[in-house]
């Protein structure tokens, strides 16, 4: 699994990094995001996205709510241990 944030802008720029758009990422953690304007790299990222989407399945709100009760309990319990943001 790749945990990276990527964004293609107008088929001309690619943003790649680990930064979330929140104060914690900007101020507390040492994360970075880079912006690339190299056309061949933009094309490679577009191809990678297309391949990823071809292997993916769309998740809906119904998929989440249809999960078993113990999943929802575990999710709510784990939120108690998360840092306050």
LUMSE-826264 format. One record per atom (N, C-alpha, C, CB): x negated, y negated, z negated. Coordinates in steps of 0.2 Angstrom, whole numbers, padded with zeros to 4 digits, always signed. Glycine has a CB too. Layout:
// LUMSE-826264
XYZ
...
//
This chain:
// LUMSE-826264
-0004+0006+0000
+0000+0000+0000
-0004-0006+0000
+0005+0000-0006
-0003-0011+0004
-0006-0017+0004
-0002-0022+0001
-0008-0019+0012
-0005-0026-0004
-0002-0031-0008
-0005-0037-0006
-0002-0030-0016
-0003-0040-0001
-0006-0046+0002
+0000-0050+0005
-0011-0045+0007
+0000-0057+0005
+0005-0061+0008
+0002-0063+0014
+0007-0067+0003
+0006-0062+0020
+0004-0064+0026
+0010-0068+0029
+0002-0058+0031
+0008-0073+0033
+0013-0078+0036
+0010-0080+0043
+0015-0084+0032
+0015-0079+0048
+0013-0081+0055
+0017-0088+0056
+0014-0076+0060
+0013-0093+0058
+0016-0100+0059
+0016-0101+0067
+0013-0105+0055
+0022-0101+0070
+0023-0104+0077
+0018-0100+0082
+0021-0111+0077
+0017-0093+0080
+0012-0089+0084
+0006-0093+0085
+0016-0088+0091
+0003-0097+0081
-0003-0100+0082
-0008-0100+0076
-0002-0108+0083
-0005-0099+0070
-0008-0099+0064
-0006-0093+0060
-0008-0105+0059
-0011-0090+0056
-0010-0084+0051
-0012-0086+0044
-0013-0078+0054
-0008-0085+0039
-0010-0086+0032
-0011-0079+0029
-0005-0091+0029
-0016-0078+0026
-0017-0072+0023
-0020-0073+0016
-0022-0067+0027
-0017-0070+0011
-0020-0070+0004
-0016-0067-0001
-0021-0077+0003
-0018-0068-0007
-0015-0065-0013
-0011-0070-0017
-0020-0061-0017
-0011-0076-0015
-0008-0081-0019
+0000-0081-0019
-0010-0088-0017
+0003-0081-0024
+0011-0082-0024
+0012-0089-0025
+0014-0078-0031
+0018-0092-0023
+0019-0099-0023
+0022-0101-0030
+0024-0101-0017
+0018-0100-0035
+0020-0102-0042
+0014-0105-0045
+0023-0096-0045
+0016-0108-0051
+0011-0111-0055
+0005-0107-0057
+0014-0115-0061
+0008-0100-0059
+0003-0096-0062
-0003-0094-0057
+0006-0089-0064
-0001-0093-0051
-0006-0091-0045
-0010-0097-0044
-0002-0089-0039
-0007-0103-0044
-0011-0109-0042
-0016-0111-0048
-0006-0115-0040
-0014-0110-0054
-0017-0113-0059
-0021-0108-0064
-0013-0117-0064
-0018-0102-0065
-0021-0098-0070
-0025-0092-0067
-0015-0095-0074
-0023-0089-0061
-0026-0084-0059
-0031-0086-0053
-0021-0078-0056
-0036-0082-0052
-0041-0084-0046
-0039-0080-0040
-0048-0082-0049
-0034-0083-0037
-0031-0080-0030
-0033-0085-0025
-0024-0078-0031
-0033-0082-0019
-0035-0086-0013
-0031-0085-0007
-0042-0085-0011
-0029-0089-0003
-0026-0089+0003
-0030-0092+0009
-0019-0091+0003
-0031-0089+0014
-0035-0092+0020
-0030-0093+0026
-0041-0088+0022
-0031-0098+0030
-0027-0100+0036
-0032-0099+0042
-0025-0107+0035
-0030-0095+0047
-0033-0093+0053
-0030-0096+0059
-0034-0086+0053
-0034-0099+0063
-0031-0102+0070
-0034-0098+0076
-0032-0109+0070
-0037-0092+0075
-0040-0089+0080
-0035-0085+0084
-0046-0084+0077
-0034-0086+0090
-0028-0083+0094
-0028-0075+0094
-0028-0085+0101
-0034-0072+0095
-0035-0065+0095
-0033-0062+0088
-0042-0063+0097
-0034-0066+0082
-0032-0063+0076
-0025-0064+0075
-0036-0067+0070
-0022-0069+0077
-0015-0070+0077
-0011-0065+0081
-0013-0077+0080
-0014-0063+0087
-0011-0057+0090
-0011-0051+0087
-0014-0057+0097
-0017-0049+0084
-0018-0043+0080
-0013-0043+0074
-0025-0043+0077
-0012-0048+0071
-0007-0048+0065
+0000-0047+0067
-0008-0055+0061
+0002-0050+0073
+0008-0049+0076
+0009-0042+0078
+0009-0054+0082
+0004-0039+0080
+0005-0032+0082
+0006-0027+0076
-0001-0029+0086
+0002-0029+0071
+0002-0026+0064
+0009-0026+0061
-0003-0028+0059
+0012-0032+0061
+0019-0033+0059
+0024-0029+0063
+0021-0041+0059
+0023-0029+0069
+0028-0025+0073
+0027-0018+0072
+0026-0026+0081
+0021-0015+0071
+0021-0008+0069
+0024-0007+0062
+0013-0006+0069
+0022-0011+0057
+0025-0011+0051
+0033-0011+0051
+0023-0016+0046
+0036-0015+0054
+0043-0016+0055
+0046-0010+0058
+0045-0022+0059
+0042-0007+0063
+0045-0001+0067
+0045+0005+0062
+0040+0001+0073
+0041+0005+0057
+0041+0011+0052
+0045+0009+0046
+0034+0013+0050
+0048+0004+0046
+0052+0002+0039
+0059+0003+0040
+0051-0006+0038
+0062+0003+0034
+0070+0003+0034
+0072-0003+0030
+0072+0010+0030
+0077-0006+0032
+0080-0012+0029
+0083-0010+0022
+0085-0016+0034
+0081-0014+0017
+0084-0013+0010
+0090-0018+0009
+0079-0014+0005
+0095-0016+0007
+0101-0020+0006
+0102-0021-0002
+0107-0018+0009
+0106-0025-0004
+0108-0026-0011
+0112-0020-0013
+0113-0032-0012
+0116-0017-0009
+0119-0011-0010
+0115-0005-0012
+0124-0009-0004
+0109-0005-0008
+0104+0000-0010
+0102+0000-0017
+0098+0000-0005
+0101-0007-0019
+0098-0008-0026
+0103-0006-0031
+0096-0015-0027
+0109-0008-0030
+0115-0007-0035
+0117+0000-0035
+0121-0011-0034
+0115+0004-0030
+0117+0011-0030
+0112+0016-0034
+0118+0014-0023
+0107+0013-0036
+0102+0017-0039
+0105+0019-0046
+0095+0012-0041
+0102+0025-0049
+0104+0027-0055
+0104+0023-0061
+0101+0034-0057
+0108+0024-0066
+0108+0020-0072
+0102+0019-0075
+0114+0022-0077
+0098+0025-0075
+0091+0025-0079
+0086+0020-0076
+0089+0032-0079
+0087+0019-0069
+0083+0015-0065
+0084+0007-0068
+0084+0015-0058
+0090+0006-0068
+0092-0001-0070
+0090-0002-0078
+0100-0002-0070
+0091+0003-0082
+0089+0002-0089
+0081+0001-0089
+0091+0008-0093
+0077+0005-0085
+0070+0004-0085
+0068-0003-0083
+0067+0010-0081
+0071-0005-0077
+0070-0012-0075
+0071-0017-0080
+0074-0013-0068
+0076-0017-0083
+0078-0022-0088
+0073-0022-0094
+0085-0021-0091
+0071-0015-0096
+0067-0015-0102
+0060-0017-0100
+0066-0007-0104
+0058-0016-0094
+0051-0018-0092
+0051-0026-0092
+0049-0015-0085
+0056-0029-0090
+0056-0037-0090
+0055-0039-0097
+0063-0039-0088
+0056-0036-0102
+0055-0038-0109
+0047-0039-0110
+0058-0033-0114
+0043-0035-0107
+0036-0035-0108
+0033-0039-0103
+0034-0028-0107
+0036-0042-0098
+0033-0047-0093
+0032-0054-0097
+0038-0048-0087
+0026-0057-0094
+0025-0064-0097
+0030-0069-0095
+0018-0066-0095
+0031-0073-0099
+0036-0079-0098
+0033-0083-0093
+0038-0083-0104
+0037-0085-0088
+0035-0089-0082
+0039-0095-0082
+0035-0086-0075
//
